[in-house]
Amino acid sequence: MSLHPLVGHEPVRSALVRAHLQDMLPGALLLHGPRGIGKQRLALWLAQLTVCAEPSEDGPCNRCGPCRMALALEHPDIHWYFPLARPKGVSRERLKDALEQARHQELAALRTNPLRPSWSGELLGLYLGSIQSLRAQAAKRPNMAKGPVFIVGQAELLVPQESSPEAANALLKLLEEPPGAARFILTSSEPGLLLPTIRSRAVPLHVPPLSQAESRSFLEEQLELDPRRAAWAARLGQGSIGRALAFLPDGEDQGPLEEQRRKAFDIMIAATSPDPSAGYAVALGFPPAKARTLIELFSFVEEWLRDLAAAAAGAEELVFNHDALPRLKKHVDGRDIEAWRVPNAFPCVERARELARGNVNPQLVVSGLIRDLRAALLPQAETGVAVT
């Protein structure tokens, strides 16, 4: 199978095509924007454009041999690196080979199913071993094209993971002294987490979210979803097809982001419960390790808080989790939630996020978050009622 079609981003694509046809594409480019909107697919499209035998103002031709190989993820001069789970039971000396094997396995899986959700719940990283493999590949002569193209997806994960300074510095040296005609395309949904020196050596290009209509049409056509289901996922996806896919069920299991969304709702309910001990029961439902997996969850907590404020203010049309509106309204009325209090809760979530990045015990992080949210949201917290 070939890669799935690239959806939307016409203005960005047009600018890139013009730059390529005028031989003005930068050697290092940073595509940044919300996660799941197709930045890596856009990077692969750009790589295809640079190797295409007959590019036009419409982009790559999709017919020549280089284009067909690029679409099949088989072009020898296009190298795609992305975050992976650290292989278990592998020594540091063998990590490079194990990561490269895992990357090829993931590429093979993407050839079979290019629409797999990218949200897995696992801790992923761009480890030093992967960047060492990239550097070794960059030292080789290109096979077909004028120069190799290296795509580094979710490049911000060079920073938060183990061996991050080494991995980031290894990539930095390559960007400072690129070999031959090598081209680098980095993508990131959090460019602020990249080393400033890496950001300074790549030309930034913002990639905006897709429209709900574009996402919905894609889901209907590529997954053959019924219009109602596609509209539900597209709205939750917020302009991100990758995000929308992760809300859809996987067989008998709920989608990974739908599971996160429901856990975040439980946190909000516990924080506004009349029973102060409700938070402990929710916190104990989390594992005692892998706190970084909570970071995505806290984004959902923020979305629920925003919806809580909208429901309390009577602005029902602004509620994001539209399928939960009746329950939200009932909860607001039953707990005497006032919209003006909700902004005080967002710093609580940011503190919890920082603790999660520091790998504090997840149960303690969630318990503390619920306690802090309770103090920010409930009137009785201001009147001296004990909050535990």
KELUMBA-539108 format. One record per residue (C-alpha): chain; x, y, z negated. Coordinates in steps of 0.5 Angstrom, whole numbers. Example, Ala and Ser with C-alpha at 12.3 -4.5 7.8 and 13.67 -1.06 7.14 Angstrom:
BEGIN
+--------+-------+-------+-------+
! chaine !     X !     Y !     Z !
+--------+-------+-------+-------+
!      A !    25 !    -9 !   -16 !
!      A !    27 !    -2 !   -14 !
+--------+-------+-------+-------+
***
This chain:
BEGIN
+--------+-------+-------+-------+
! chaine !     X !     Y !     Z !
+--------+-------+-------+-------+
!      A !     0 !     0 !     0 !
!      A !     2 !     7 !     1 !
!      A !     2 !    13 !    -4 !
!      A !    -5 !    16 !    -5 !
!      A !    -7 !    22 !    -1 !
!      A !    -4 !    29 !    -4 !
!      A !   -10 !    33 !    -6 !
!      A !   -11 !    40 !    -6 !
!      A !    -5 !    45 !    -7 !
!      A !    -6 !    48 !     0 !
!      A !    -3 !    55 !    -2 !
!      A !     3 !    52 !    -5 !
!      A !     4 !    47 !     1 !
!      A !     4 !    52 !     6 !
!      A !     9 !    56 !     2 !
!      A !    14 !    50 !     2 !
!      A !    13 !    48 !     9 !
!      A !    15 !    55 !    11 !
!      A !    21 !    55 !     7 !
!      A !    23 !    49 !    10 !
!      A !    22 !    51 !    17 !
!      A !    26 !    57 !    16 !
!      A !    31 !    53 !    12 !
!      A !    30 !    57 !     6 !
!      A !    28 !    51 !     1 !
!      A !    32 !    52 !    -6 !
!      A !    37 !    46 !    -7 !
!      A !    34 !    45 !   -14 !
!      A !    26 !    47 !   -15 !
!      A !    22 !    46 !   -22 !
!      A !    15 !    45 !   -20 !
!      A !    11 !    46 !   -27 !
!      A !     3 !    46 !   -29 !
!      A !    -2 !    42 !   -33 !
!      A !     0 !    35 !   -33 !
!      A !    -4 !    30 !   -28 !
!      A !    -5 !    35 !   -23 !
!      A !    -1 !    32 !   -18 !
!      A !     6 !    35 !   -19 !
!      A !    10 !    29 !   -18 !
!      A !     6 !    27 !   -12 !
!      A !     7 !    34 !    -9 !
!      A !    14 !    33 !   -10 !
!      A !    14 !    26 !    -6 !
!      A !    10 !    30 !    -1 !
!      A !    16 !    35 !    -1 !
!      A !    21 !    30 !     0 !
!      A !    18 !    27 !     5 !
!      A !    17 !    33 !     9 !
!      A !    25 !    34 !     8 !
!      A !    26 !    27 !    11 !
!      A !    21 !    28 !    17 !
!      A !    23 !    27 !    24 !
!      A !    18 !    32 !    27 !
!      A !    15 !    37 !    21 !
!      A !    10 !    42 !    23 !
!      A !     7 !    48 !    20 !
!      A !     2 !    43 !    17 !
!      A !     7 !    39 !    14 !
!      A !    10 !    32 !    15 !
!      A !     8 !    28 !    21 !
!      A !     6 !    22 !    17 !
!      A !     8 !    18 !    23 !
!      A !    15 !    17 !    24 !
!      A !    19 !    12 !    21 !
!      A !    22 !    16 !    15 !
!      A !    15 !    19 !    14 !
!      A !    12 !    12 !    13 !
!      A !    18 !     9 !     9 !
!      A !    17 !    15 !     4 !
!      A !     9 !    14 !     4 !
!      A !    11 !     7 !     2 !
!      A !    16 !     9 !    -3 !
!      A !    22 !     5 !     1 !
!      A !    26 !    11 !     4 !
!      A !    33 !    10 !     2 !
!      A !    35 !    17 !     1 !
!      A !    29 !    19 !    -4 !
!      A !    30 !    17 !   -11 !
!      A !    24 !    18 !   -16 !
!      A !    26 !    18 !   -23 !
!      A !    21 !    19 !   -29 !
!      A !    20 !    17 !   -36 !
!      A !    20 !    10 !   -39 !
!      A !    19 !     6 !   -45 !
!      A !    26 !     4 !   -48 !
!      A !    27 !    -3 !   -47 !
!      A !    27 !    -7 !   -53 !
!      A !    33 !   -11 !   -55 !
!      A !    37 !    -8 !   -51 !
!      A !    44 !    -6 !   -53 !
!      A !    47 !     1 !   -51 !
!      A !    52 !    -2 !   -47 !
!      A !    46 !    -5 !   -42 !
!      A !    41 !     0 !   -43 !
!      A !    43 !     4 !   -36 !
!      A !    42 !    -3 !   -32 !
!      A !    35 !    -5 !   -36 !
!      A !    32 !     2 !   -35 !
!      A !    34 !     2 !   -28 !
!      A !    31 !    -5 !   -27 !
!      A !    24 !    -2 !   -31 !
!      A !    24 !     4 !   -26 !
!      A !    24 !    -1 !   -20 !
!      A !    19 !    -5 !   -23 !
!      A !    14 !     1 !   -24 !
!      A !    15 !     3 !   -17 !
!      A !    13 !    -4 !   -15 !
!      A !     7 !    -3 !   -19 !
!      A !     6 !     4 !   -16 !
!      A !     6 !     1 !    -9 !
!      A !     1 !    -4 !   -11 !
!      A !    -4 !     1 !   -15 !
!      A !    -2 !     8 !   -14 !
!      A !    -8 !    10 !   -18 !
!      A !    -6 !     7 !   -25 !
!      A !    -7 !    12 !   -30 !
!      A !     0 !    15 !   -33 !
!      A !    -3 !    16 !   -40 !
!      A !    -1 !     9 !   -44 !
!      A !     0 !    11 !   -51 !
!      A !     7 !     9 !   -51 !
!      A !    13 !    13 !   -53 !
!      A !    17 !    15 !   -46 !
!      A !    23 !    18 !   -45 !
!      A !    28 !    20 !   -39 !
!      A !    34 !    17 !   -43 !
!      A !    42 !    18 !   -41 !
!      A !    42 !    11 !   -38 !
!      A !    37 !    14 !   -33 !
!      A !    41 !    20 !   -31 !
!      A !    47 !    16 !   -31 !
!      A !    44 !    12 !   -25 !
!      A !    42 !    18 !   -22 !
!      A !    49 !    21 !   -22 !
!      A !    52 !    15 !   -19 !
!      A !    47 !    15 !   -14 !
!      A !    48 !    22 !   -12 !
!      A !    55 !    20 !   -11 !
!      A !    54 !    16 !    -5 !
!      A !    53 !    18 !     2 !
!      A !    46 !    19 !     5 !
!      A !    43 !    13 !     9 !
!      A !    39 !    16 !    14 !
!      A !    37 !    24 !    12 !
!      A !    42 !    30 !    12 !
!      A !    42 !    29 !     4 !
!      A !    39 !    25 !    -1 !
!      A !    33 !    28 !    -5 !
!      A !    32 !    27 !   -13 !
!      A !    25 !    27 !   -16 !
!      A !    25 !    28 !   -24 !
!      A !    18 !    27 !   -26 !
!      A !    16 !    30 !   -33 !
!      A !    23 !    33 !   -34 !
!      A !    21 !    36 !   -41 !
!      A !    22 !    29 !   -44 !
!      A !    30 !    30 !   -43 !
!      A !    29 !    34 !   -49 !
!      A !    25 !    31 !   -55 !
!      A !    27 !    23 !   -54 !
!      A !    33 !    20 !   -57 !
!      A !    40 !    21 !   -53 !
!      A !    36 !    28 !   -50 !
!      A !    42 !    32 !   -51 !
!      A !    47 !    27 !   -47 !
!      A !    41 !    26 !   -42 !
!      A !    40 !    34 !   -41 !
!      A !    47 !    35 !   -41 !
!      A !    48 !    30 !   -36 !
!      A !    43 !    33 !   -31 !
!      A !    45 !    40 !   -32 !
!      A !    52 !    38 !   -30 !
!      A !    49 !    35 !   -23 !
!      A !    45 !    41 !   -22 !
!      A !    51 !    46 !   -23 !
!      A !    55 !    42 !   -18 !
!      A !    51 !    38 !   -13 !
!      A !    54 !    34 !    -9 !
!      A !    54 !    35 !    -1 !
!      A !    47 !    36 !     1 !
!      A !    43 !    33 !    -5 !
!      A !    36 !    36 !    -7 !
!      A !    33 !    36 !   -14 !
!      A !    26 !    37 !   -15 !
!      A !    24 !    37 !   -22 !
!      A !    17 !    37 !   -25 !
!      A !    14 !    39 !   -32 !
!      A !     8 !    41 !   -36 !
!      A !    12 !    44 !   -41 !
!      A !    18 !    47 !   -38 !
!      A !    19 !    51 !   -44 !
!      A !    22 !    45 !   -47 !
!      A !    27 !    44 !   -42 !
!      A !    34 !    47 !   -44 !
!      A !    35 !    54 !   -42 !
!      A !    41 !    52 !   -38 !
!      A !    37 !    47 !   -33 !
!      A !    31 !    52 !   -32 !
!      A !    36 !    57 !   -30 !
!      A !    39 !    53 !   -25 !
!      A !    32 !    51 !   -21 !
!      A !    27 !    56 !   -18 !
!      A !    21 !    55 !   -21 !
!      A !    14 !    54 !   -18 !
!      A !     7 !    54 !   -21 !
!      A !     2 !    49 !   -19 !
!      A !    -5 !    51 !   -21 !
!      A !   -10 !    46 !   -23 !
!      A !   -15 !    43 !   -18 !
!      A !   -22 !    45 !   -18 !
!      A !   -27 !    40 !   -21 !
!      A !   -30 !    39 !   -14 !
!      A !   -23 !    37 !   -11 !
!      A !   -23 !    32 !   -17 !
!      A !   -30 !    30 !   -16 !
!      A !   -29 !    28 !    -9 !
!      A !   -23 !    25 !   -10 !
!      A !   -26 !    20 !   -15 !
!      A !   -32 !    19 !   -11 !
!      A !   -28 !    17 !    -4 !
!      A !   -21 !    14 !    -7 !
!      A !   -25 !    10 !   -13 !
!      A !   -32 !     9 !   -10 !
!      A !   -35 !    12 !   -16 !
!      A !   -42 !    14 !   -17 !
!      A !   -43 !    22 !   -16 !
!      A !   -45 !    22 !   -24 !
!      A !   -39 !    18 !   -26 !
!      A !   -34 !    22 !   -22 !
!      A !   -37 !    29 !   -24 !
!      A !   -37 !    27 !   -32 !
!      A !   -29 !    25 !   -31 !
!      A !   -28 !    31 !   -26 !
!      A !   -30 !    35 !   -32 !
!      A !   -26 !    32 !   -37 !
!      A !   -20 !    32 !   -33 !
!      A !   -20 !    40 !   -33 !
!      A !   -17 !    40 !   -26 !
!      A !   -13 !    34 !   -27 !
!      A !   -14 !    28 !   -23 !
!      A !    -9 !    24 !   -27 !
!      A !   -13 !    26 !   -33 !
!      A !   -19 !    24 !   -30 !
!      A !   -17 !    17 !   -29 !
!      A !   -15 !    16 !   -36 !
!      A !   -22 !    17 !   -38 !
!      A !   -25 !    12 !   -34 !
!      A !   -25 !     5 !   -37 !
!      A !   -20 !     0 !   -36 !
!      A !   -24 !    -7 !   -35 !
!      A !   -27 !    -8 !   -42 !
!      A !   -23 !    -3 !   -45 !
!      A !   -24 !     5 !   -46 !
!      A !   -19 !     9 !   -42 !
!      A !   -13 !    12 !   -46 !
!      A !   -16 !    19 !   -46 !
!      A !   -23 !    17 !   -48 !
!      A !   -20 !    13 !   -54 !
!      A !   -16 !    19 !   -56 !
!      A !   -22 !    24 !   -55 !
!      A !   -26 !    20 !   -60 !
!      A !   -21 !    19 !   -65 !
!      A !   -20 !    27 !   -65 !
!      A !   -27 !    28 !   -66 !
!      A !   -27 !    23 !   -72 !
!      A !   -22 !    28 !   -75 !
!      A !   -26 !    34 !   -74 !
!      A !   -32 !    30 !   -77 !
!      A !   -28 !    28 !   -83 !
!      A !   -25 !    35 !   -84 !
!      A !   -32 !    38 !   -84 !
!      A !   -35 !    32 !   -88 !
!      A !   -38 !    34 !   -95 !
!      A !   -34 !    28 !   -98 !
!      A !   -27 !    30 !   -99 !
!      A !   -25 !    23 !   -99 !
!      A !   -27 !    22 !   -91 !
!      A !   -20 !    24 !   -89 !
!      A !   -17 !    19 !   -92 !
!      A !   -21 !    13 !   -89 !
!      A !   -19 !    17 !   -82 !
!      A !   -12 !    18 !   -83 !
!      A !   -11 !    10 !   -86 !
!      A !   -13 !     8 !   -79 !
!      A !    -7 !    11 !   -76 !
!      A !     0 !     7 !   -76 !
!      A !     5 !     9 !   -81 !
!      A !    10 !    10 !   -75 !
!      A !    11 !    13 !   -68 !
!      A !     8 !    20 !   -70 !
!      A !    10 !    23 !   -63 !
!      A !     4 !    19 !   -60 !
!      A !     0 !    24 !   -64 !
!      A !     2 !    30 !   -60 !
!      A !    -3 !    29 !   -54 !
!      A !    -9 !    27 !   -60 !
!      A !    -8 !    34 !   -63 !
!      A !    -9 !    37 !   -56 !
!      A !   -16 !    34 !   -56 !
!      A !   -17 !    36 !   -64 !
!      A !   -16 !    43 !   -61 !
!      A !   -21 !    42 !   -55 !
!      A !   -26 !    40 !   -61 !
!      A !   -25 !    46 !   -65 !
!      A !   -26 !    50 !   -59 !
!      A !   -33 !    47 !   -58 !
!      A !   -35 !    47 !   -65 !
!      A !   -34 !    55 !   -64 !
!      A !   -38 !    55 !   -58 !
!      A !   -43 !    51 !   -61 !
!      A !   -44 !    55 !   -67 !
!      A !   -44 !    62 !   -63 !
!      A !   -49 !    59 !   -59 !
!      A !   -45 !    59 !   -53 !
!      A !   -47 !    52 !   -51 !
!      A !   -45 !    53 !   -43 !
!      A !   -38 !    54 !   -46 !
!      A !   -38 !    47 !   -49 !
!      A !   -32 !    43 !   -46 !
!      A !   -34 !    36 !   -48 !
!      A !   -41 !    37 !   -45 !
!      A !   -43 !    30 !   -46 !
!      A !   -43 !    31 !   -54 !
!      A !   -47 !    38 !   -54 !
!      A !   -53 !    35 !   -58 !
!      A !   -49 !    32 !   -63 !
!      A !   -44 !    38 !   -64 !
!      A !   -50 !    42 !   -65 !
!      A !   -53 !    38 !   -70 !
!      A !   -47 !    38 !   -74 !
!      A !   -46 !    45 !   -74 !
!      A !   -53 !    46 !   -77 !
!      A !   -52 !    41 !   -82 !
!      A !   -45 !    43 !   -84 !
!      A !   -46 !    51 !   -84 !
!      A !   -40 !    52 !   -79 !
!      A !   -39 !    59 !   -78 !
!      A !   -36 !    61 !   -71 !
!      A !   -31 !    66 !   -74 !
!      A !   -28 !    61 !   -78 !
!      A !   -25 !    56 !   -73 !
!      A !   -19 !    61 !   -70 !
!      A !   -16 !    60 !   -77 !
!      A !   -16 !    52 !   -76 !
!      A !   -11 !    53 !   -70 !
!      A !    -5 !    54 !   -74 !
!      A !    -6 !    48 !   -78 !
!      A !    -6 !    44 !   -71 !
!      A !     0 !    47 !   -69 !
!      A !     3 !    45 !   -76 !
!      A !     1 !    38 !   -75 !
!      A !     4 !    38 !   -68 !
!      A !    11 !    40 !   -71 !
!      A !    11 !    35 !   -76 !
!      A !     9 !    30 !   -71 !
!      A !    15 !    32 !   -67 !
!      A !    19 !    31 !   -73 !
!      A !    17 !    24 !   -73 !
!      A !    14 !    25 !   -80 !
!      A !     9 !    19 !   -82 !
!      A !     3 !    19 !   -78 !
!      A !    -2 !    18 !   -84 !
!      A !     1 !    23 !   -88 !
!      A !     1 !    28 !   -82 !
!      A !    -7 !    26 !   -80 !
!      A !    -9 !    27 !   -88 !
!      A !    -5 !    33 !   -88 !
!      A !    -9 !    36 !   -82 !
!      A !   -16 !    34 !   -84 !
!      A !   -14 !    37 !   -91 !
!      A !   -12 !    44 !   -88 !
!      A !   -18 !    44 !   -83 !
!      A !   -23 !    43 !   -88 !
!      A !   -20 !    49 !   -92 !
!      A !   -20 !    53 !   -86 !
!      A !   -27 !    51 !   -84 !
!      A !   -31 !    50 !   -90 !
!      A !   -34 !    56 !   -94 !
!      A !   -33 !    52 !  -100 !
!      A !   -26 !    52 !   -99 !
!      A !   -26 !    60 !  -101 !
!      A !   -30 !    59 !  -107 !
!      A !   -25 !    55 !  -111 !
!      A !   -28 !    48 !  -110 !
!      A !   -23 !    43 !  -110 !
!      A !   -20 !    40 !  -103 !
!      A !   -16 !    34 !  -103 !
+--------+-------+-------+-------+
***
